[in-house]
Amino acid sequence: MKKAFWTASAAALALAGCSAIPAEVETTPVAVAEGSEDARVADLLSRMSLERKVAQLIQPQINSFTPEDMRRYRFGSYLNGGNGGPYGEEFAPASEWLRYADEIYLASVQPQENGEPIIPTIWGTDAVHGHTNVVQATIFPHNIGLGATRDADLLRRIGHATAVEIEVTGIDWNFSPTVAVARDDRWGRTYESYSEDPKIVAPLGAALVEGLQGAKGDPDRLGAGHVFATAKHFFGDGGTDQGVDQGEVNGDIEDLKALHAYPYPATIDAGVETIMASFNSVNGRKMHGNEALLTDFLRGELGFDGLVVGDWNGHGQVKGCTNTDCPQSLLAGLDIYMVPDDWKGLLETLVAQVEDGTIPMARLDEAVGRVLRMKMRAGLLDEFVKPSDRPNAGNYALLGSAEHRAIAREAVAKSQVILTNNGVLPLKEGANVLVAGSAADSIAQASGGWTLTWQGGGDLTNANFPGATSIWSGLESAVEASGGSATLSQDGSYTAKPDVAVVVFGEEPYAEFAGDRKHLGFPDTEGLELLRKFKAEGVPTVAVFLSGRPMWMNRELNIADAFVASWLPGGEGAGIADVLTGAMPATGKLGFSWPATCDFGPLNGPDGALFTVGYGRTLADTSALPTLDETCAPLEQGAAKDWYVSGRLADGVLANTTTGKLDNLRGSAGGITARGIDRTAQEDARELTFNAGSILELVQGDGDDGYGYRIVYEVENRPLAPFYVKVGSGEPLDITQQLAVAAGKGYREMIITSACATDLGPTLALGSEGDFTINIGSIVREEFAEGTDCSF
């Protein structure tokens, strides 16, 4: 049976809780004492029970609680995760987001049996480059591109436009801006940073705060057209060792403050209401439990009087803590726990810890008071107005409006940085232009992570972005408007020789730790091969590089007649055409040093830089670059050994099923469904659900033979039908009994060596004769000592 199952499946491989809105109630806010903000807060606190106070500090995600839970517990706030949508629908229309906002809000303002004051809840979201969790919203460039503009006024307008679109869906709070000072571009969140220079970061972050919230002193601050802003991640997120996300930041504390905390006073002066604690450690101590920095420094030295919100289960990473038990964070200065799924256990634990004196009532009241003040400042405690009755709510024409898209297009144009140009730019009027590369007509790739989904890309197509414009579409319109012709040819083929070829290529989308890299060499050769092809055919070329960081591009720079760093421009590709055709001047300036060599170290400043911060050519600058060294040791070291780590497949590793691919081990194909789950960090593991008879094959075409496999996995329920693993061209191994033993015992290691596999080729396949689910934490190839036994 094993042989028949495997042969048939392998042959196929080769071919290739919605609740109704509660009835509205006649309820008005409980009378609040007149007088100062402090007096009003004290009055409310005096009338709140312990459980209701603690609930103000609990922030669950929308997919882990119900309206009845909100009515029962009265959470102070809630959020949608990067892959979360209302009623479990990730791509729900805006009307469903607003319906959900109403439903949860109304549950939070139901009268309480004991007459306690009613405190409405608020909804927070990661709108980090526009309200991009929602279909049709305007997609602005990521921060790395905005940093290249140096335009604070533009940032204010982007903030305001984003706030308006957030209001359309009834949401109150944006977890933005990121004011990280990224100092190692291997970090997977580099694109969320405006610059490696804190003096560039600070004014841009402050401007976005003003755009989101309104400027201090404005009568409409936190009113119509504005939402709460969050400066994040305090602090040091961009300074971790080797660019490892959520890692260690070490050094003299005053030097670290001067660099990584530099942008925060500007955002505080701009009136930012919330600051988010960072995942990283500073000199060995996690920020979510660091009283010296969260309290003494942030509040004492910097004078911040708003609230500090945690990041996704960040408190659970504090020494001695779990997701459901961490008084250390509250005592250190955290005010709100972002606890996506384990909210009930944490709430009960905190209540008990206040009752037994572990947490002083004074500290609890201080944190709750900060939540109340924030809501008070936005008028949310003065009268109860459900989200759909607020300004801009339900005006869906504002999502991706022409006005907002025009701002985004301007931002795209101003963010383009020309690294070299021998005169091919601007494109000549009347030219026959060929546009090549798989990214040319991909809005998803141009938008990067945090776009409709947390990691972005994947199965997203242009159909997911109504109203947006790809780079190809923008070029086509601009070239034809100038009397020329434009042709899209992803593979670069043509019948009539073009006057010029625009090659669009770059990094696939990623977010957070999934984007961490070990070096800055760009391994994908699609763009390089196209540039070489056109060079051989005598066709001038313009390289348009999409990336979330500067990367070593010497080979491409040597070949291209013009090279443009386009970053992650988002949904208005016409902004790129505006610069390439000369309709807009080229004004973008690097916010990051561009590497001259391909090595493993961080680069900040002129030493080792090919182009320094501030570099960017005008269209008139056609001076030649010298020929650059094309030696890159990391790219010559062969295939990746870390096939799947930190929630991401390595470059060049494919996940195949009988009917298609699972890009980055996500989605459904061939009877297999793969979804992200949390192991030690957000979505750093995969839950693989096999339908009976399905096979998943991981393969690296140029991989090394002879290396074994170390697989970290978890089985929650024993298999009820045979399950197999197959390595290289060897026979499949029946590991059903081993998985049955592993069931319910947490994550374990599977070691596959030559002791049980006759061929250790670069192919790993998993197959199941029955329905079965297995969680995969990591897959790594390594050279085991001779004689190492297999184990499961």
N, C-alpha and C positions, 0 to 999 in steps of 0.2 A: 504493500500500500504506500509506503514511504516513497519508493522509487517511482511509482505511477504518479503520485501527487506532485513530486518534485519535477519530473520530466514534463508533465503537462503545463505546470505553472512556468517553468523556465522557458519553455517554447513561447509562451505568450509574452514573457519578458523580452525575448529577443525581438519581437515585433514592435517592438516599440523602441410663563406664568403671568400671563398678563392679567392684571386686576382692573376692574372698572374704577374710574375716578370716584372717590367717595362724594356723597352728596354734600354740597356746601352747607356750612353751618353759620348760624347767626352768632358771630363771636367778635368781640372787640378786644384790643389789648387791655390787659389788666392795668389799672392806674399805676403810673410810675411817679415817684416823688419828683416834685419840682426842684430846680436848683442845678448844681453842678453835675458834670458827668460822673464824678466820683460818688456823689450823693445818690444819683439814680441807680448806679451799679450796686451800691451798698444796700439800697432798698430791695432790689430784686434778689440779691443773694440771701437776704434775711428771710425771704419767703420761699426759697427753693429747698427741696429735700436733698439729702446726700446723693441718692441715685440720679436725680435729675441734674445735679451739678456735674457728676462724673460723666454723664452722657454728653454733656456739652464738649467734652474733650475727646470723644470717640468719633473717628471718621472712617466708616466702612465704605466699600465700593458698591455700586448699584446692583451688581449681580449676586450679592451675598446677603441681602436683606429684603424684606417685603414692606409694603405700606403698613401692614399690621405691626411689624417690628418697629417701624418709626412711631406709630401711635403709642405703642407700649413703652418704648425706651426713650424717645425724643432725642435722638442724636443731634448734636449741635451742628454737624455738617456731614456731608458725604461727597464722594467723588466718583467719576467714571475713570477706570483704568484705560491705558492706551488701546486695549482691544475690547473695551466694554461699551455697549450701547444700550439704550432703553429696551426693556422687555427681552433682553438677550439678543437683540438684532444689531449687529455691528454697523450695518449700513442703513439703519433706519432713517426715514426722511425727517426733516427738521420738525415737522408737526408732531412726530412721536416723541422727540426730545422734549418739546414743550408740554405735551400731554403728561409725560412722566414727571416733569418738574412740578406741574400742578398737583398731580396725585400725591407726591411725596410731601409737598408743602402743606397741602390741606390735612394730611395725616398728622403733621407736626403741630398744627394749631387747633386741634380738637380740644374742647374743654377738658380740664383735668378734674378727676373726682374730688381731690382734696383742695381744690381752689388755688393751686400753685400758679404763679405767673406763667403765661404761655410764651415760649421763646421760639420763634420760627427757625427752621433749619435753613442752611444755605448749601449750594451745590458748587463744588470746585472741579475744574477741568484743566488739562494741559493743552492750552492753545498757544503753542510755542512758536509757531510761524503762521499765525492766522488761526481761525476756529476750525482746524483741519481734522477734527474727529468727525465732522459733519459733512455729508455730501453736499456739494454746490458752494461751500464756503470759499472765500478768497484764500489762495495759497501764496503767502509771501515768501521771499527768500529766507533761508535759515540765517542765524545770527552771523556766521562767518562771512556771508555775503554782505549783510548790512554793515558789518564792521568796515568793509572795504569802501563804503560810501562816505563815512565820517560825517553823516548828515543827521544831526540831532532833530531838526525840524521834521525830516522825513520819518524818523522813528516815532515822534509824537503823533503824526498822522496815521501811521500804521497801528499804533496802540489804540487810537480812538476808533479806527475802522474795525479792528478786531473786537473791541468792547461792544460796539454796536451789533456785530454779528453774533456775539455770545448772548447778548440780550434777546435777540430774536428767538432763541431756544429756551429762554427762561433761566439761564445759569447766572450765578452771582459772582464767581470768583475764578480768577485765572492764575495758575501756577507758572507765572512768567513775570519778569524776564530772568533768564540765566545770566549772571554776571561773573561767571567763572573766568579766571585768567589762565587759559590753557597753555601749559609750558612744556608739554611733550605731545607732539601731534600723533603719536601712536594711540593716544587715548580715544576711545570710541565716541566720546561726546565733544570732540574738538569743534565740530560744526555748531554746537550750541554756544560757543564763546565768540565774542566780537573780535578779540585780539589777544595776542600774548602780552601786549602792553597795557597795564592797568589804567594808564591815563587815557587810552582810547576807549576802554570798556566803560569807565565810570560815567561820562556824560551821555553815552548812548543808552545805558541801562536806566539812568535817571529820566531820560526823555521818554522811554517806553512806559515807565511808571506813570508819568504825567499824562501820557496819551490814554492809558487804560483807566486811570482813576480820576483824571482832571487835576489841574494844578492847584496847589495849596492856595486858599483864599478865593478860588473861583466859586461862585454861588452854586454851580451845578456839579461841584466835586462829589463823586460817588452817587450822583443822581443820574438823570437820563443820559444815555450814551456813555456810561462809565461802569466799570466793575472793579472789584478788589484786585490788586496786583500782588505779586509775590517775588521778592528778590531771592535768588537761590544760586548755589547751595552753600550755606554758611558753614565753614569756609574751607578753602583749600581743595575743592573738588578737581580743579585743573592742575594740581601740583603733585599728583601721586607718583610714586616711584615707578619708573618705566611705563608711565601712562596707563597703569592698571586701574580700571574703574572700581571705585569703592575701596581703593587700596590705602597705602600708608603715605603720609606727608611728614617728612622729617626735616629738622633744622632749627636754627635759633628762632625762638617764638616771635621775637620782635621783627626779625627779617621776614618771617612768614606773614605776619600781620601787615607789614608795609607793602607786601606784594599782593597777597591773595585776598586780604580784607579791604584793600584800597577802594574798590568800587562801592562798598556798602554805605559809607557816610553820604555819598551823593544820592543814593536811593532813599536813605532816611531823610535827608533834607528835602527830597521831592515828595515826602509824605507816604512812602510805601507802608501799607497797613500790615503786611505779613512778610516774614522771612522764613525760608525753609531750611531746616538743619540738613547737613550733608551726610552722606553715607560714610565718607572716608574717616580715617583716624588722623589725628595730629599728634605726633611724637608718641605714638602707641596707644592713644586713647580715642575711642570712637566719639565723634561729635555729638551723637544723640545722648551721650552721657557725660558730656564735658562741661561741668559747671563753671570752670574758670573762663571758658570762652563763650558759652551760651548766656551766662548771667553776668559775671564780672566784667567781661570785655564788651559784649554786645550791648548790654543794658547800662553798665556802669560807665565805661569809657566812651562808647559810641552814642549813648543816650537814646537807644531805640525803645519806644513805649508801646509798640504794637504787639502782635502775638507771634510766637514761634511755632510753626507746624512741622511735624515730622515728615519724612519720606517713606515710601512703601515698605512697611515693616522694619524701618531703620532702627527702631528701638530694640528689636529682637537681636540685633548684632552687638549690642552692648554687653560687655563681660558680665556674666551672671544672669543675663536676661533671656527670656523667651518672648515669642510674639504675644503671649497671654499673661506675662508676669514681668513687669519692668518698672518698679517705682523709681529706679535710678534716673530714668529720663525726666520724669516730672520734677524730681528733686534737683536735677541739673539745670532746669530752665525750659524744657519743652512744655508747650501749652496744649497742643493737640497731637494725639497719636493717630497717624495714618495707619490703620490696621484693617486692610482690605477684607479679610475673611474671618479672622479670629476675634471679632469684636465682642462677642458675648462673653467669652472667657476673660478677656482683658477688662471689660467693664466690671464683672463680678469681682475680679481680683483687686482692682483699684478701690472699689467700695470697701472691701474687707480691710485693705491696707490703711485706709483713712480711719476706719473704725478701731483698728488695733494700734493706731498711733504711728505706724511706719511712715505715713505721709501726714504731715501736720495739716489741720483744717485751714490754717492761714495760707499755706502754699496752694491748696486746692482752690480756695476762694480767689487767690491772685490770678491763677490761670483762667478760671471761669470768668472772672471779671474782664480779662482781656478779650475773651470771645464776645462778651456782652457789649463791650465798648465798640468793637469793630462793627457789630450789627447796629448799634445805636448811631454810629457816625453816618451810616447809610440810610438812616430813617426807618430801618426794618422793624424797630420796636415801637414806633410811633403809631402806625396803623398797619393792619393786615391787608395786604394786597397780593392776591395769588399771582404767580409769574405771568400768566397769560393776559393779565390786566395791566401790566406794567408797560412803560414806554418801549417802543420798538418790538415788543413781543408779538410773534405771529406775523410780522411783516416780512414774509419770506422773500420778497423782491430785494431786500437789503443783503441777503446772502449772495455773495459774489456779484454785487451790484456793479454797474459800469463805473461808478465813481471809485469804488474800492479796488476794482481791477486796474484802473488807471494808476492808482497809487502803487500797486504791486508792480506794474509794468515799469514805472519810473524807478522803483527800487532795483529791479533786475538790471536795467540799463546802467544805473549808477554803480552797481556792484561788479560789473565786468572789469577784469584786470588784464590788460594786454601785456604779455611778457615779452613777446617779440613780434616783429612785423617788417618784412622786407619790401613793403609797398603793395602787397596784395589787398590790404585793407586801406580804405573802405572798398567794398565790392563795387565794381564799375557798373554804371547804369547800362541796362540792356544786355547784361552778361547772361550766359547760359550756365547756370549754377547746378551742380550735382550735390545733393545732401546725402551723406552716407553714415552708417553706424547704427547699431540696434537701439541706441539711446535717443536718436534724433526725433523719433515720433513717440517717445514714451514720457508722458507727464509724470508717471509714478517714479521713474528713475530720476528725473529732474527735480522732483520734490523731496526725495530722500525719506528718512525715517519720520515718525510722528506725523504720518499723513494717512488718514482714514484708519490705518492700523498702527500699532506701536512700532513695529520694525519697518513698515512701509514696503513698497515693491511687491514681491511675491506674485500673487495671481491678479493684482490690480491691472486694469487696462484703461485706456482713455475713456471708455464708456463709464467708468466710475467717477469721472471728473467733468460733469456737464458744465459748459461755459468756459472751461479753461482752454489754454492754447499751448500746444506742444512747440518745441523749438522749430521743428520742420514746418508746422503750420504758419508760424510767425515769419519764417524766412520765405516761404512760398508767397505769402501775401505781399511782403515788402519787395521782393525781387520782381514779381509781376507788375506791381505798381510802378516800378521804375522802367518798365518796358522790356524787362528780361524774361527769362524762363527758368523754372526750377523743377527739378526732378528728384524724387525720393528713391534711393536705391541703397538699401541697408548693406548689401554686400559689395557695393562699389562698382557693379557692372553697368555698362552703358553701350549704346549703339553709336550715337554721335558724341565725339569727344567734347567734354565740357570745357568751358573757359576756366573754371575754378571748382574745386571740390571742398565742401565744408564737412569735416569729419567730426561727428559728435560721439563721444565715448566717455567712460568713467566708472566710478565705483558703483556697485549695486547698493541699494538702500540698506541701512542698518540703524540701530539705536542702542545707546548705552554700551554695556560690556560686550554685546555681540559685535560691536565695531572695533574693539581693541585689536591692535596689530603689534607684531613683534618687530617690524621694520617698516620703512616708508617706501620700499620698492613697490611699483605697481605691477602686479603679476599678470593681469589680463592683457593679452597682446592684440585684441581685436583692432583697436585704434592704431597701434603701431604697424600692423600688417597692412591696413588700408593706406596709411600714409606712405609706406614703402611701395605699395602697388602704384599709387598715383605718381610718386616720384619717378619710378621706372618708366611710366607712360608719358611723362612730361606734362602732367597736369598740376598746376599750382594748388596748394592746399592751405586751408585754415583749420587748425585743430581747436575744437571747443571741448574743454575738459571739465567734466562734472565730478566734483569731489567734496567730501566733508573736511578736507585738510589739504595742506600743501603736500605734494609727493614728489619723489625723485622721478623726473620725466626727461632726463638728458637725451635718451634715444629719440623721443618724439620731438623735442626741441631742436635737435640737429636736423631733422628731416622737414618739419613743417615750415611753410613760408610765413605763417603767423600762428601764434599760440595764445589762446585766451583762457584764463582761469575763470570759469563761470560759476564755480561753487555748486550750490544746490538752489537753483533759481526759483523753483516752485512752478506755479501754474500759468505764468504769463510769459511764454517763450518769445513773444514778439519783442520784449525788451532786449533780448540778445540781438535780434535782427536790427533793432534801432541803432545799435552800436556798430554792427558789422557793415551796415550800409551807409553809416555816417549821418543818419538822421538825428542821432544824439551823439554828443562828444564822448570820448572815452575818458572818464574821470576817476575810475576806480583805483584804489591804492591798497597794496597788501597790508593786511593787519597781522600777518604772520611771516616769519622768515621762511624763504623757500630753499630747500636743501640742495647743495651742490654735489654731495656724495650720497651714496646709498649705504648707510650704516645703521647701527642700532641705537644711537644716542639721541637725546633731545637736542633741539636747535633753537636757541633764542638769542638774537643779536647777530652782528655781522660775521663773527667767526664761523666759518663753514657754510655761510649762506651764499647761494648763487644770486638771489635777489633779496634785499633787506626789507624790513618793514617800511612802508611808504613808497615802495617802488611800484610803478605802473606807467605805461607809455601812453602818450597821446597818439592819435591816428597819424599825426605828422612825423612821429619819430620812427624812422626806418633804418636806424643804424644797425649794423650786423652784430650778431652774437659770435663770439669765438666758438670753434668746435669744442664740444663738451665731452668729457670722459664718459664712456658708456659702460664702465666696469661696475657691476653690482653683485657682490658676493652673495647676499641673501637670496637673490633670484637665481643664482647658479647652484644652490645647495640641494637641488632636487625637490622631490615631492614633500608635501606637508605630512608630518607625523601625527599632528593633532587633527584627526578627521572631524570630530564633533566635540567642541568644548564651549562653555559659556554661552550656550544657546545659539550657536552658529556653526554651520558646516564650513570647513576650510575651503579656500579657493581651489577649484578643480575637482572637488569631490561631489559626485552627482548621486542623487537619491532617485532610483528608478522603480516603477511598479509595472505591472503588466500593461497598463494603459496610459502611462504618462509619468511625469516627474513630480516630486514633492520638493519644490524650491525651499531650501533651508529647513527641510523637514517640517513643513507646515502645509495644511490643506488636506484634501482627499483625492485619492486616485487609486485605481486598481484594487479596490476593496480594502484600502488602508486609510485610516484617518489619523493625522498627526496634529497635535495641538500643544502649545506651550504650557508648561506648568512650572511652579516654583519649587526648586530644591533648596538651594542656599541663597538664591537671588531671584528676582522677577524673571520668570520664563527662561530660566537657564537650563531646563530639562524639557524632554518631550514625552508625552503620553502617546504611544502608538497602539491603535486599536485595529486588530486584524479581523476581517471577516474570513469565514472558512475558505480555505484554498488560496489565500493571498500570499504574495511574496514581496518583500522589500529588499532591494539590492543597492548597496552603497559601493561605488566604484571610483577609482582614481586612475585615469587613463595612463598617466606616466609615472605611476607609483612604483616604489621599490618592492621587489620580491624579497622574501626571507625574513621580514619583520613580523612578529606576532601581534596579537590584538589584546588590549586591556579595555574591557567594557564595564562601565559602572551602570548598574541597572537595579530596578526594583520591581517585584511582582507582588501585587496586593492579593490576588486570588489565584489559586493553583490552576494550571491548564487542565481542561477536560478532554482535550484531544492532542495528538502529537504536535510538538513544536520542534523546529529544526534550525540549526545554524550551519551555513556552508561557507567555507573560506577558499578563495582561489578556484581552481578546477577540481578540487577534491570532492569526495563524497559528502553528502549532508550528514551532520551529526544530530542524532535524536537526543535532545536535552530536556525532554518533558519531565522526567523524574527529578532532575536537578532543579528545575524551576518550581516543581511542586514543593520541594524541601525549602526553597528560598521564600515561598509565599508568606507574606505577613511579617517578614523579618527586616524590613527597611532596605536601604541601598546596599548592594553587595558588588563584588568584583568578579567578572568572568575573564579568565586568562586563557587564551588560545595560542598554543605553540605547536611546534612540529611534533610534539609528543602525542597529539591527537588529530593533527591536520596534515595530510600528505602534501599539501601545496599551500604555501603562505603567500599567494599572489594578492594583488591589490584589489580584491573583490570580496565583499562581505555581504552575505544574504541571510535574511531571516524569513522563515515561512511557517505558517500555521495551518493545520488541517481543520481546526475548529475556530470559533470566535474566541478571541483572546486579547488581553491588554497587558502591555509591558511598558514600564517607564525607563527611558534612557537618559542617564546623567551625562555621560561622556564616552567617546570612543577614541582611543589613542593607539597608534602603532608604535611598537618599540622593539628593540633588540634584546631578547631575553638570553640569559646565560644558558649555555648548552646543558641539556638535561632538565630544564625547568618543566615541571608537569603542568598540564592543563587543569584548570579548576573552575568551578561554577558557583 
